[in-house]
Amino acid sequence: MADKINFLTEFIYLCRQFPCLWKVKSSNYSNRREKNKAYERLLLLYKTVDENATIDTVKKKINTLRCCLRKELKKVRKSKRSGEGFDNIYVPTLWYYDHLMFTVDQEEPRQSVSNDPEESDENTVEEAESEAEGLKDNSSTSTPSSLLGELSLCLYAVSYHTKRNNDCFT
């Protein structure tokens, strides 16, 4: 089990070194050559665990990791919107949740478009945008909303780690 955790930690760390695989606004995101080079490097690591692995295996692993992260993010966001208070915010159980936080700003929901002119999703889009803004690292521009988002994340992280540490001693 420890080998699997070490492998996935290293895999995620190496994946982070290649923004062309996960950062949509990267200049190399659409560059197939750069992506293939990155997949080849990840494949070399993956073959230490599974010698029959292919680039498709690596792509599936990345997709699986990100899907699990999205599910956890959805649970956290849902618990924050519930209005039950700070003590009842969902604490992610995914052990690599913190390792994948560098991809959070890439997990923004797309704007929904309705065919019905009477149906308006403006509030939903605005809520999603403000939520995504709160999760981004906006250290270069310190607006009140970005600072509030950063503070919220910091408080959440402290709560998460406190609960996690308390669980270890009980």
Long-range contacts (C-beta under 8 A, 24 or more apart in sequence): 3-49, 4-49, 5-95, 7-45, 7-48, 7-49, 8-65, 8-96, 9-96, 9-99, 10-45, 11-42, 11-45, 11-46, 11-61, 12-65, 12-96, 12-99, 12-100, 13-99, 14-41, 14-42, 14-45, 15-42, 15-62, 16-102, 18-42, 21-62, 22-62, 22-66, 22-102, 22-103, 22-106, 23-106, 24-106, 65-96, 65-100, 66-100, 66-103, 66-107, 68-94, 69-94, 69-97, 69-100, 69-103, 69-104, 69-107, 70-107, 72-97, 73-104, 73-107, 76-156, 77-131, 86-155, 86-159, 89-156, 89-159, 91-159, 91-160, 91-163, 91-164, 92-160, 104-135, 104-136, 105-132, 105-135, 105-136, 105-137, 108-132
